[in-house]
Amino acid sequence: MYFSGMQNSPDTIPAYDLYGEKGLFPDIMHCERIVDRARGLGWTIAPHRHGILHQFFHLEGAGAEVSVDGRRFTTDGPSLISVPRFTVHAFRFPAGQEGHVLSVLPDTLPELFGDAPDASRGLSRWRMVRAPDGLGAVFDAVRADLAGALPLRNALLRARAVEIAAAVLRGEGGGGDDTAVPPAMRHMRRFEALIRADPAARRHVGDYAREIGVSAEHLGRITQAMAGQSPARFIEARRMQEARRQLAYTRLSVASVAHALGYDDPAYFSRAFRRAEGVSPSAYRASRSETA
């Protein structure tokens, strides 16, 4: 089977934003039909992982071959699959597979990945459940909202993502076990948690490595395998992620956001943000407020 390669070294498994793409994530979330992505790839999605995205797959019908962190399944009916960041996944679909994939940035959904422990714990492991009737219409609504710029666009998108996540948490099915999480993933989660706990800290990579209990070189190999980035770039990307959240959801000035993230010079922060996002902090804030 194609999925026999899932047990290979993590260094051979690519990390993407969206599958096959290295560019910046384009919006608050992304939704596409399975057919639009898989048809041009021979209905096969090779093993890969995402360093910044949580994904929900809605597969209609039966017969899709699914591999998640080395475990293989064949769907026997409409299915909903939740895949956390850093989790290796792959698919081989029957020709003409109908369904959707929704990719979300966890930082934009505090209802699911922030202070809601029931949700965040339940979504920290991959899970596959039977899809409830009518779920495809929710994904279609997400695609329609993403294509427009109507009032409360982002609020509606977040609400629809919460509805999809609730279907995962309430559904009948199985999933991953925290006790089976590979050491590399545990280290990666710890690394990210340390950065989030104090995004303004100007610590060396070795400082994080010592606290995690690995060498700086090993942390570098883990971060490259899991997120497709060096530790230094991963740290900076998490700061930019926090900057996006502060700009979108608070009224702090750009200078205050810069200082909160450890940038002594707001002008330098603005240049770094523009390099990462393609727009200035002020323009980013304006684009989010127009569709909030």
N, C-alpha and C positions, 0 to 999 in steps of 0.2 A: 504493500500500500504506500501511497505517497507520504503518509504521515509517519512512516517509520523513521524519518530523519528528525523527529521531535526530540529525541534523546541526545542529539549532538551537543557539543560544547556551546554554552550561551554566546560565546564570541562569534558564532556563525549565524546567529539569529538577529536580523536587523531590527532597529527601533525607529519608528516613524511618528510623525504627527498623525496624518491620515495615511492609509496604506499606500506605500510606494511613493510618498511625498516627503520632502525635507523642508518645505516652506513653512511659514508661520501659520498658525491656526487662524482661519479667516473671520470668525464671528463668535458669538456667545456659545453657539453649538453648531453642529453640522449634521444634516440628515440626507441620505440618498437611498435610492432603491438598490436592492441587491443586484438586479439585472443590469443596471447601469454601470456598476463597478465590475461585476464578475464576468459578464459576457465577453468582454475583450481580453480576458485572462484565461480563457478556456474553462470557465466555471470553477477555477481552482485559485484559492487564496493561500499563498505559501506561508509557512510559519513566520510570525513576526510579533512584535510587541509595541506598545505605545508608552512613552515616558510621561506624557502629560494628560492623557485622555482616558476617561471611562467610557465604555461602549455598551450599548444595548442592541442586540440583534433580534429582529422579529422575522422568523422564517415560517412561511405558509406551506401547507402541504407536508409531505414526508420525503424521506430519502436523502436528506443532506448529511454528509459525513462531517463530523465536528471533532476537532482535537483541541483540548484546553490543558495546558501544562502537562502534556504527555498522556492524558486520559482521552480515549476515543469513544464516540457515540455515533449512532445513526438515528436521526429524528424519525419518530413514528407518527407525527401529526404536527399541527401548528405549535411552534416553540418560541420561547422568549429566553434569551441568553444574556446574562450580565457579566461583563469582562472588565475587571479592575485594571488600573495602570500596572505596567511591568509584567502582566500575565501573557505568556506565549499562547497564541491561538492560531488556528488554521482551519480552512474549510474546503470541501469539495462538494459542489452543488450539482444537483441534476439540472440538465439544460432547461432554461426557462424559469429557474427558481424565482418565485415571487417573495417579496418581503422588503425589509428596510434595515438600515443600520443607523443608529443615532449616536453621535460622538459628542460628549460634553466635557467641559472644563470643570473639574470639581470645585475650584475656587468660586465659580459663579453660581454654585448651588449649595449655599450653606444649609438649606433645609435638608439636604441629603448627606453632605460630606463635612458639615461643620459641627454644631453643638447638638445635633439630634442623634444621641448614641444608638438608639434602636435602628435607625436607618444606616448610619455610618458603619456600624459593626456588621450589619447584614450585607452591605455592599462591598465590604473589604475582601470578600471571597467571591470567586466566580460561582455562578449559579445558573442552572437551566431548568425552566419550569414550562408547563403547558400554557400556551398563550390563551388568554380569555377571548371570548367572542368580541368582535368589534375593535380589537386593539389596532388593527391596521388603519382604521380611520383616525386614530390619535396620531400615528406617525404621519399620515397624509396631512393632517392639520399643522403639524410641525413644519413640514416642507413648505406648505402654503404661507405660513407666518414668516419663515425665513426669507422667502422671496419678496416680501413686502416691507413696508415701513409704516404700518398703521400705529396709532396711539397704543401704548401699553404692550407693544410687541414683545419686548424681552420678558415682561412679567408673565404674559401668556405662555411664552416658550418655557419658562422655568416651571410654570404650573403643569404644563403637559409632560415635562420630563419627570416631575414628581409623580404624576399619575402612572407613567410607565414603570418607574422604580417601585411604586406601591404594588403593581402587578407582579413584579419579581418577588418582593418580600412576602406577598400573600399567596403566591402560587404553589402548586404541588410539584415537587421535583427534588433534585439533589444538587450538590455542588461541592466546592472545595472545603478542605478542613484546615483550620489555622495551625494545627499541630504538624501538618505536612508542608508548610510553607518552606521553600528552600532557604538555606542560610543567606544566599546572595540577596534574595528579596527582602528578608528581614533586615539585613544591613542597609539596603536601599531605603526602606521605609524609615529606619532610624535616622539615616542621614537627612532625609527630607524633613522629618519631624524636628531635628535640631536646627535646621535652617529656618523653618517656620516659627519656631519658638523665639527667635531673635534675628529677624531678617536684616537688622542694621549692623549686626556684629561683623567686624572685619577680621575673621579668624582665618588662619592658614588651613589648607586641606589636611595637613598633618594633625592639627588640633581636633578636627572632626574625626579623623581616622582613629586617633587614640581613644576618644570617648566611645566610639563604636566597638573598639577592640580589634582593629585590623591595621595593617600597615597602610601608608599612604599609597603605595604602589598597588596594593590589592583593592583599595577603595577606587582607584582609578580604573582598574579593569572591570570592577562591578558596575560603575557608573556608565562606562562606555558601552558595556553589554546591555544594561537595563534601559538606559535613556538615550544612547547614541551620542553622548556628550562627555567631555572631560569633566572632572569634579568642579573646576573653576567655572566653566560655562554653565554647568547645572546650577551652581549657587547663584550666578548672575540671572539665569532664567527664572529662578524662584523669586528673586527680588523684583524682576519685571512683572511677574505674575501678581505679586502683592501690590505693586504699583498700579496695575490695571484695576485691581479690586478697590483700592483706595480712591482712585480717580472716578470710578463708576458709581461707588456706593457711599461716598462721604463728600462733605463740602470743604474738606481741607484744601488749602491753597496748594499749588504745584510746589512751591518752596517748602511747605510743611510736609508734603509727601516725600520730597527729596530728603529732608533731614530725618524723617522717621525711618527711612531706609538706609541711613548711614552715609548719604552723599553730602559732603560739606559744601559743595558748590552746586546750587540749583541749575545753573546753566550747563554744567557737565552732566547732571542727571537728565536734563531735557535732551541733550545730544545723544546720550546712551539710550534713552527711551525711543527716540526717533530711529536710531539704527536698528533697534529690536522690533519696533512695531510699524515703521514706515510713516508715522505721523507724529506730530508733537503731542505732549501730554494734554495741552488744552484742546487740540483738535480731537483727540481720543475721547476726552470727557464730553465734548459737545456731541460727538456721534452717538455716545451711549445715552445721553439725556434725551436726545430726539426720539429714541425708540424705547425708552424705559417702560 
